[in-house]
């Protein structure tokens, strides 16, 4: 259990709040690049509690500025996209992508008032289908050389989904390796041939054992956690019959991302991005080490479960997440269908908008969650003391030298399971059609 004061400290994201200030020191996914496709590339964005508008101007450059006009607060999402900026329809005030007011056509011709009017603006860049924003002070950091960023566009698919809960409980489900044996338990194993783009549907390692069977039959993993320059590496060991061990390596990328294997050929890098204190988006990059990703199929798979334009899941608390007791008795542990995103969504939303951690009781398999909260609290403390360089991937580190991270499933009969996992990752990277060497 923790105190309510500490729970607030590590969950609230508004400007000036301890966790919010930490998150602002890192690039944050703000939108999918797909959202700016179309005849009018203007979309509303609420990020870290701030209401913003993202747009692409006539020169093809992007701007992310305050959503409400500094004149009388009208919504600039309805602004006229013209003259390389947004013009407020209320009185014609015009703002460029830096948030600077450059024209007030209703004011006297000799007025220079516009020079003193500026709304919030943040730098944005696109990386493999996701538009990232930096909302902190000073120059933004470099991007690490992670696989999801260095892979060519042909080998990365990006998507997002909305969850109605605080970002921290959403992220923590991704650093909880034990839950997959229960929450994502399938009582019947699917044909792996139909598994493309779905997690836990492949065979484990280089065997013909369905991953769903491994998780179901071995529900007590030994979990080891190692702090790294990017965050944390989590190793889950499931010792199986016949002297073999299933080794699953996942990662926490500070402050709110994870990198996990989806199959032998593909990983997911997923950010859990606060919309505000009680809602978040997950943004995922699916990275292929083999053939180019089938973006059409993967988008169709996920759009069957989400509604546009807000990427809200069709299954939610208002329809009991599609819960079916007959299915729960015969097919899945949850009775909520085959999409594991729905399972995770139910788990984290059912905790409440902000989980009351004053009432929780953590166990040994929660070692990753415990270590992460310590890292977050240390980052909050260092930032409060003016020691920003002590935060993960901040300071004078050369972030372009941070590669990987290693994320895979391996089955080995070797006592040195760490070497077996590393060798399997190296073999996959050596055969990769793009330069994935580390």
C-alpha positions as CSV (number, residue, x, y, z in Angstrom):
1,X,0.0,0.0,0.0
2,X,1.1,3.6,-0.6
3,X,-0.3,6.9,0.7
4,X,-2.9,9.0,-1.2
5,X,-0.3,11.8,-1.4
6,X,2.2,9.4,-3.0
7,X,-0.4,8.1,-5.4
8,X,-1.2,11.6,-6.5
9,X,2.5,12.3,-6.9
10,X,3.0,9.5,-9.4
11,X,-0.2,9.7,-11.3
12,X,-1.3,13.3,-11.9
13,X,0.1,14.9,-15.1
14,X,-1.0,18.5,-15.2
15,X,1.7,21.1,-15.7
16,X,3.5,21.6,-12.4
17,X,2.6,18.2,-11.0
18,X,5.6,16.0,-10.2
19,X,4.8,13.1,-12.7
20,X,3.6,15.6,-15.3
21,X,6.9,17.5,-15.1
22,X,8.9,14.2,-15.6
23,X,6.7,13.2,-18.6
24,X,7.3,16.6,-20.2
25,X,11.0,15.9,-20.4
26,X,10.4,13.2,-23.1
27,X,8.9,13.1,-26.5
28,X,5.2,12.1,-26.3
29,X,3.0,10.6,-29.1
30,X,0.4,13.2,-30.0
31,X,-1.4,11.7,-33.0
32,X,-1.1,9.1,-35.7
33,X,0.2,10.4,-39.0
34,X,-2.9,8.9,-40.6
35,X,-5.0,11.5,-38.7
36,X,-3.5,14.3,-40.8
37,X,-4.3,12.6,-44.1
38,X,-7.2,14.0,-46.0
39,X,-8.3,17.4,-47.4
40,X,-8.1,19.3,-44.1
41,X,-5.1,18.2,-42.0
42,X,-6.3,19.6,-38.6
43,X,-7.0,17.5,-35.6
44,X,-7.7,18.3,-31.9
45,X,-5.2,16.9,-29.4
46,X,-5.4,16.8,-25.6
47,X,-2.1,15.8,-24.2
48,X,-1.0,15.9,-20.6
49,X,-4.1,17.8,-19.8
50,X,-3.5,20.5,-22.3
51,X,-6.0,21.2,-25.1
52,X,-4.1,21.7,-28.4
53,X,-4.6,21.6,-32.1
54,X,-2.3,19.9,-34.5
55,X,-2.2,20.9,-38.2
56,X,-0.1,20.7,-41.3
57,X,0.4,23.9,-43.3
58,X,0.7,24.6,-47.0
59,X,4.4,24.0,-46.9
60,X,3.9,20.6,-45.4
61,X,5.2,21.6,-42.0
62,X,3.4,20.7,-38.8
63,X,2.3,22.9,-35.9
64,X,1.0,22.1,-32.5
65,X,-0.5,25.1,-30.8
66,X,-3.0,26.0,-28.1
67,X,-6.6,25.0,-29.0
68,X,-8.3,28.1,-27.7
69,X,-7.8,31.5,-29.4
70,X,-6.1,34.0,-27.0
71,X,-8.6,36.6,-28.0
72,X,-11.9,35.2,-26.5
73,X,-11.3,31.5,-26.3
74,X,-12.9,30.2,-29.5
75,X,-11.8,26.7,-30.6
76,X,-9.1,26.9,-33.2
77,X,-9.8,23.3,-34.3
78,X,-12.5,25.0,-36.5
79,X,-10.0,27.6,-37.8
80,X,-9.4,28.4,-41.4
81,X,-6.3,26.6,-42.6
82,X,-4.8,29.3,-44.7
83,X,-1.7,31.4,-45.2
84,X,0.5,28.7,-43.6
85,X,-1.4,28.8,-40.3
86,X,-4.8,28.8,-38.6
87,X,-7.1,31.7,-38.7
88,X,-9.8,32.0,-36.0
89,X,-13.3,32.3,-37.7
90,X,-14.5,34.5,-34.8
91,X,-12.5,37.7,-35.6
92,X,-9.9,36.5,-38.1
93,X,-6.8,36.4,-35.8
94,X,-4.2,34.4,-37.6
95,X,-1.6,32.1,-35.9
96,X,1.4,30.4,-37.4
97,X,2.8,27.0,-36.4
98,X,4.9,28.6,-33.7
99,X,1.7,29.9,-32.0
100,X,2.6,33.5,-32.9
101,X,-0.3,35.8,-33.9
102,X,0.7,37.4,-37.2
103,X,-2.5,39.2,-38.1
104,X,-5.5,40.8,-36.5
105,X,-7.6,42.0,-39.4
106,X,-10.3,43.7,-37.3
107,X,-7.9,45.9,-35.4
108,X,-6.6,49.3,-36.6
109,X,-4.2,49.0,-39.6
110,X,-1.3,50.5,-37.6
111,X,-1.9,48.2,-34.5
112,X,1.1,46.1,-33.5
113,X,-0.8,44.3,-30.7
114,X,-0.5,41.0,-32.6
115,X,3.3,41.0,-31.9
116,X,2.5,40.5,-28.2
117,X,0.0,37.7,-28.7
118,X,1.3,34.2,-28.7
119,X,-0.4,30.9,-27.7
120,X,1.3,27.7,-26.6
121,X,3.3,25.8,-29.2
122,X,5.4,22.7,-29.1
123,X,7.8,21.1,-31.5
124,X,6.5,18.0,-33.4
125,X,8.2,15.4,-35.5
126,X,7.0,12.3,-37.3
127,X,8.6,8.9,-36.7
128,X,7.2,5.8,-38.6
129,X,3.6,6.7,-38.5
130,X,3.4,8.5,-35.1
131,X,3.6,12.3,-34.6
132,X,5.6,13.1,-31.4
133,X,5.5,16.3,-29.4
134,X,8.0,17.7,-26.9
135,X,6.3,19.8,-24.2
136,X,9.2,20.4,-21.8
137,X,11.6,23.2,-21.3
138,X,14.7,23.7,-23.4
139,X,15.8,21.8,-26.5
140,X,14.1,18.4,-26.9
141,X,16.2,15.3,-26.5
142,X,17.3,13.1,-29.4
143,X,15.4,9.9,-30.2
144,X,17.1,6.7,-29.1
145,X,18.1,4.4,-31.9
146,X,15.4,1.8,-31.0
147,X,14.3,-0.8,-33.6
148,X,10.9,0.9,-34.0
149,X,12.6,4.1,-35.1
150,X,15.5,2.7,-37.2
151,X,13.4,0.2,-39.2
152,X,12.1,1.4,-42.6
153,X,8.5,2.6,-42.9
154,X,7.7,-0.7,-44.8
155,X,8.4,-2.7,-41.6
156,X,6.5,-0.6,-39.0
157,X,2.8,-0.3,-38.5
158,X,1.4,2.3,-36.0
159,X,-2.0,2.4,-34.3
160,X,-3.6,3.7,-31.1
161,X,-6.6,3.1,-28.8
162,X,-8.3,5.0,-26.1
163,X,-8.6,3.8,-22.5
164,X,-10.7,5.5,-19.8
165,X,-8.2,5.4,-17.0
166,X,-5.0,7.0,-15.7
167,X,-1.8,6.4,-17.7
168,X,0.1,4.7,-14.9
169,X,-2.2,1.7,-14.4
170,X,-2.3,1.3,-18.2
171,X,1.5,1.2,-18.4
172,X,1.8,-1.1,-15.3
173,X,-0.1,-3.9,-17.0
174,X,2.7,-4.0,-19.6
175,X,5.4,-4.7,-16.9
176,X,3.4,-7.4,-15.2
177,X,4.6,-10.7,-17.0
178,X,2.5,-12.9,-14.7
179,X,-0.9,-11.6,-15.8
180,X,-0.7,-13.1,-19.3
181,X,-1.1,-16.7,-17.9
182,X,-4.5,-15.7,-16.5
183,X,-6.0,-12.6,-18.1
184,X,-5.0,-13.7,-21.6
185,X,-5.6,-17.4,-21.1
186,X,-7.2,-19.2,-24.0
187,X,-8.9,-22.5,-23.1
188,X,-8.4,-23.6,-26.7
189,X,-5.4,-23.0,-28.8
190,X,-5.8,-21.3,-32.2
191,X,-4.1,-22.3,-35.4
192,X,-0.9,-20.2,-35.4
193,X,-1.4,-19.9,-39.2
194,X,-4.1,-17.4,-38.4
195,X,-2.0,-15.5,-35.9
196,X,-0.6,-12.6,-38.0
197,X,-0.6,-9.4,-36.1
198,X,-1.9,-10.9,-32.9
199,X,0.0,-11.3,-29.6
200,X,0.4,-14.7,-27.9
201,X,-1.0,-16.6,-31.0
202,X,2.4,-17.7,-32.3
203,X,4.3,-20.9,-31.4
204,X,6.9,-20.4,-28.6
205,X,10.5,-20.0,-29.5
206,X,11.6,-22.3,-32.4
207,X,9.2,-25.0,-31.3
208,X,5.7,-26.1,-32.4
209,X,4.3,-25.4,-28.9
210,X,1.5,-22.8,-29.0
211,X,2.4,-19.8,-26.9
212,X,-1.1,-19.9,-25.4
213,X,-0.3,-23.4,-24.1
214,X,2.9,-22.3,-22.5
215,X,1.2,-19.5,-20.7
216,X,-1.7,-21.7,-19.6
217,X,0.4,-24.6,-18.4
218,X,3.1,-22.6,-16.6
219,X,1.4,-19.8,-14.7
220,X,4.2,-19.1,-12.1
221,X,7.1,-17.4,-13.8
222,X,10.2,-16.4,-12.1
223,X,10.7,-12.7,-12.9
224,X,14.0,-10.9,-12.9
225,X,14.4,-7.2,-13.3
226,X,17.5,-5.3,-14.4
227,X,17.7,-1.5,-14.6
228,X,19.1,-0.3,-18.0
229,X,20.1,3.0,-19.6
230,X,16.6,3.2,-21.1
231,X,14.5,1.9,-18.2
232,X,14.1,-1.7,-17.2
233,X,14.6,-5.2,-18.7
234,X,12.2,-7.9,-17.4
235,X,13.0,-11.6,-17.8
236,X,10.3,-14.1,-17.2
237,X,11.4,-17.7,-16.8
238,X,8.9,-20.6,-17.1
239,X,10.7,-23.8,-16.3
240,X,9.0,-26.6,-18.3
241,X,9.0,-30.3,-18.3
242,X,12.0,-32.1,-19.9
243,X,14.5,-29.7,-18.5
244,X,13.7,-26.8,-20.9
245,X,13.0,-23.2,-20.0
246,X,10.8,-20.6,-21.7
247,X,12.5,-17.2,-21.6
248,X,10.5,-14.1,-22.3
249,X,12.2,-10.8,-22.3
250,X,10.2,-7.6,-22.2
251,X,11.2,-4.0,-21.4
252,X,10.0,-0.8,-19.8
253,X,11.2,2.3,-21.7
254,X,11.1,5.3,-19.3
255,X,8.9,7.0,-18.7
256,X,5.7,5.3,-20.0
257,X,6.5,2.9,-22.9
258,X,7.1,-0.8,-23.1
259,X,8.7,-3.0,-25.7
260,X,7.5,-6.7,-25.9
261,X,7.6,-9.5,-28.4
262,X,4.4,-10.2,-30.3
263,X,5.8,-13.1,-32.2
264,X,9.2,-14.5,-33.4
265,X,9.2,-11.9,-36.2
266,X,7.6,-8.9,-34.6
267,X,7.8,-6.7,-31.5
268,X,5.5,-4.0,-30.2
269,X,6.8,-0.7,-28.7
270,X,3.8,0.8,-26.9
271,X,3.4,4.2,-25.2
272,X,0.7,4.9,-22.6
273,X,0.1,8.6,-23.1
274,X,-2.0,10.7,-20.7
275,X,-4.8,12.6,-22.3
276,X,-5.6,13.9,-18.9
277,X,-5.5,12.4,-15.4
278,X,-8.3,10.0,-16.1
279,X,-7.9,9.0,-19.7
280,X,-5.1,7.9,-21.9
281,X,-4.1,6.5,-25.4
282,X,-1.9,3.6,-26.1
283,X,0.2,4.2,-29.2
284,X,1.8,1.1,-30.7
285,X,4.6,0.6,-33.3
286,X,4.6,-3.0,-34.6
287,X,8.1,-3.6,-35.9
288,X,8.9,-6.6,-38.2
289,X,12.3,-8.2,-38.4
290,X,11.2,-10.3,-41.4
291,X,8.9,-9.3,-44.2
292,X,7.3,-5.9,-44.6
293,X,4.2,-5.5,-42.4
294,X,0.8,-6.0,-43.9
295,X,-0.5,-2.6,-42.9
296,X,-3.8,-3.1,-44.6
297,X,-4.6,-6.3,-42.7
298,X,-3.4,-5.0,-39.4
299,X,-5.4,-1.8,-39.7
300,X,-8.5,-3.8,-40.7
301,X,-8.0,-6.1,-37.7
302,X,-7.9,-3.1,-35.3
303,X,-10.6,-1.0,-36.9
304,X,-13.0,-3.8,-36.4
305,X,-12.5,-3.2,-32.6
306,X,-12.4,0.7,-32.6
307,X,-14.4,3.6,-33.8
308,X,-13.1,6.7,-35.5
309,X,-12.2,9.5,-35.2
310,X,-11.3,9.1,-31.5
311,X,-10.1,5.4,-31.8
312,X,-12.4,4.4,-28.9
313,X,-12.8,0.7,-28.4
314,X,-16.2,-0.7,-29.4
315,X,-16.2,-2.9,-26.3
316,X,-16.2,-0.9,-23.1
317,X,-17.7,-0.5,-19.7
318,X,-21.1,0.6,-21.1
319,X,-21.6,-2.8,-22.8
320,X,-19.7,-4.9,-20.2
321,X,-16.7,-5.3,-22.6
322,X,-18.8,-7.9,-24.5
323,X,-18.7,-10.3,-21.6
324,X,-20.2,-13.7,-22.3
325,X,-20.4,-16.2,-19.4
326,X,-20.7,-19.1,-21.8
327,X,-17.5,-18.1,-23.6
328,X,-15.8,-17.7,-20.2
329,X,-16.7,-21.3,-19.4
330,X,-15.4,-22.7,-22.6
331,X,-13.0,-20.5,-24.5
332,X,-11.4,-17.6,-22.7
333,X,-10.5,-16.8,-19.1
334,X,-12.3,-13.4,-19.3
335,X,-15.3,-14.2,-21.5
336,X,-14.5,-11.0,-23.3
337,X,-13.5,-12.2,-26.8
338,X,-10.1,-13.0,-28.4
339,X,-8.7,-9.5,-28.5
340,X,-6.2,-9.2,-25.7
341,X,-6.4,-5.4,-25.8
342,X,-10.0,-5.7,-24.5
343,X,-8.7,-7.9,-21.7
344,X,-6.1,-5.3,-20.7
345,X,-8.6,-2.5,-21.1
346,X,-11.1,-4.2,-18.7
347,X,-8.4,-4.9,-16.1
348,X,-7.1,-1.3,-16.0
349,X,-10.4,0.5,-16.4
350,X,-12.1,-1.6,-13.8
351,X,-9.7,-0.3,-11.2
352,X,-11.3,3.1,-11.5
353,X,-10.3,6.2,-13.3
354,X,-7.3,6.5,-11.0
355,X,-6.4,3.3,-9.1
356,X,-6.6,3.6,-5.4
357,X,-3.2,2.3,-4.5
358,X,-3.8,2.8,-0.8
359,X,-5.7,-0.4,-0.9
360,X,-3.5,-2.6,-3.1
361,X,-1.3,-5.6,-1.9
362,X,1.6,-6.3,-4.2
363,X,3.1,-9.8,-4.5
364,X,6.4,-11.2,-5.6
365,X,5.4,-11.2,-9.3
366,X,4.9,-7.4,-9.1
367,X,8.6,-6.9,-8.9
368,X,8.6,-4.9,-12.1
369,X,5.9,-2.6,-10.9
370,X,7.7,-2.0,-7.6
371,X,11.0,-1.2,-9.3
372,X,9.4,1.1,-11.8
373,X,7.6,3.2,-9.2
374,X,11.0,3.6,-7.4
375,X,12.5,4.8,-10.7
376,X,9.6,7.3,-11.2
377,X,9.9,8.6,-7.7
378,X,13.7,8.9,-8.1
379,X,13.1,10.9,-11.3
380,X,10.6,13.1,-9.5
381,X,13.1,13.8,-6.7
382,X,16.0,14.5,-9.0
383,X,13.9,16.9,-11.1
384,X,12.7,18.7,-7.9
385,X,16.4,19.1,-6.9
386,X,17.4,20.5,-10.3
387,X,19.3,17.3,-11.3
388,X,17.5,16.7,-14.6
389,X,20.5,15.0,-16.1
390,X,20.0,12.1,-13.7
391,X,16.8,11.1,-15.4
392,X,16.9,8.1,-17.7
393,X,18.0,9.1,-21.2
394,X,18.6,12.7,-20.2
395,X,21.7,14.7,-19.6
396,X,24.7,14.3,-21.9
397,X,24.1,10.7,-23.0
398,X,24.4,10.0,-26.7
399,X,20.9,8.6,-27.2
400,X,21.7,7.5,-30.8
401,X,23.9,4.8,-29.2
402,X,21.0,3.2,-27.3
403,X,19.7,0.4,-29.6
404,X,17.3,-2.6,-29.4
405,X,15.9,-3.3,-26.9
406,X,16.1,-7.1,-26.9
407,X,12.5,-8.4,-26.8
408,X,11.9,-12.0,-27.6
409,X,10.6,-15.4,-26.6
410,X,13.1,-18.3,-26.5
411,X,12.9,-22.0,-25.4
412,X,16.2,-23.5,-24.4
413,X,17.7,-26.4,-22.6
414,X,20.8,-24.5,-21.7
415,X,21.6,-23.5,-18.1
416,X,22.8,-20.2,-19.5
417,X,19.3,-19.0,-20.6
418,X,20.6,-15.4,-20.9
419,X,23.1,-16.4,-23.6
420,X,20.4,-18.5,-25.4
421,X,18.1,-15.6,-25.5
422,X,20.8,-13.2,-26.8
423,X,21.8,-15.7,-29.5
424,X,18.2,-16.1,-30.7
425,X,17.9,-12.3,-30.9
426,X,21.3,-12.1,-32.8
427,X,20.1,-14.7,-35.2
428,X,16.9,-12.9,-35.9
429,X,18.8,-9.6,-36.4
430,X,21.4,-11.1,-38.7
431,X,18.6,-12.3,-41.1
432,X,16.7,-9.0,-41.0
433,X,16.4,-7.3,-44.4
434,X,17.1,-3.9,-42.8
435,X,20.1,-3.1,-40.6
436,X,19.0,-4.3,-37.2
437,X,22.5,-5.0,-35.9
438,X,23.3,-4.0,-32.3
